[in-house]
């Protein structure tokens, strides 16, 4: 299909604009297992990409040069010198790029429409070898970055709670942790059945909500606050008790 206009928080970007803009919609870790690389897939939305182009990485507020970019087709990679609106290019990610990040030549923009969906299945992850805690943390951070699974850290414990839309994601995550990061894990059932990201325009209400419901709150991998409920009834009851809190089924990538 032809390149389409893309919405941002401030306006819609036309593919016919001259200034460069693009956003990252996917991250894949360990595409080359021997190098443990991470590739960020960037869709060009306007302007022209030229190898070595200097752009603004708006989430971190820094200017960066993209010296190496590739076009990927199945297992084949080719270096790319130019790319145009609608093209998808792969750029190397050293841990600074996240899904939803926007790059432009000048204007501060934030592309929207790349949501996280609330998970429907939950497991507590248990490390079989306590000496591999650092490898586990690294693996979960990278797998959460690419959206393979959602990771929650409860406010009242040091557990890792994994959330998934489908139960197959847990098996995939365990296999990737084992083969890509050398970490063997097991899963334990947890009481949670539904998750909602919570927010409020009133910080006082948020503080009161955290104080009253701390046992059911967790931060996701991006630091967003989430309410993990043991039943749909409890969620609905909590929504009635706290009308000043917004309970979201989706969360935009930061």
Secondary structure, DSSP 4 states (H G I P E B T S, - for coil): -----EEBSS-EEPTT-SS-EEEEEEEEE-SSTTTT-EEEEEEEEESEEETTEEEEETTTTEEEEE--EEEEETTEEEE-SEEETT-EEEEE-SS---TT-EEESSS---B---EEEPPSEEEEEEESSGGGHHHHHHHHHHHHHTTSSEEEEETTS---EEEESSTHHHHHHHHHHHHHH---EEEEE-S--EEEEEE-S-HHHHHHHHHHHGGGEEEETTS-EEEEES-HHHHHHHHHH-TTSEEESEEE--
